[in-house]
Amino acid sequence: MDNNSELPIQTEQLAGGTVSWGVLDNIINWSRANSLWPLTFGTSCCAIELMSTASAKYDYSRFGFEVVRASPRQADVIILAGTIVNKMAPVLKRLYDQMADPKYVIAMGACSISGGPFFYNTYSVVKGADHIIPVDVYIPGCPPRPEALIHALLTLQMKIKSGLTREQIRAVNYDYENNYK
Ligand code: SF4
């Protein structure tokens, strides 16, 4: 019998052929994690880094994120890349509400985390996306590099594969060496 560390099934060679089995929850989580379709919400300069992450050099399609959707009804994770102004806040809330569960939110860059350089003396900027919708993953930086976005996406994948709920995803740090800490 051999264990495939990626696909959560086990296989065994028997006289009549090969038998595979696994826990249905694990297979569903594995499938879900490997097909996270992003809904883009690129509102300013961080969106350039997001586009770069999708381009040939970084190519996040290697990990199952290539099907970027324009419709929230077909998306699993919304990537907030850029400044969120008060005028956009109700639109963001509506997009989030139209996404089907389970859904995840990534705040990419200082603006979507806290308002960024517009935190002070700006009447029009929302000081953090979590004032509008729940955020699961925060990526610091102004802007974060594509490697940081890929790291965030892969960490989210690992947590989903582990069967964590959204609340647990937000609460638990992932350590690639020792799983959780
Ligand atoms: S965090 Fe920096 S790079 Fe990103 S949208 Fe804000 S100002 Fe632009």
Residues whose N, C-alpha, C, O or C-beta is under 5 A from the ligand:
A	BS01	SF4	S44 C45 C46 G82 T83 G109 A110 C111 G116 G141 C142 P143
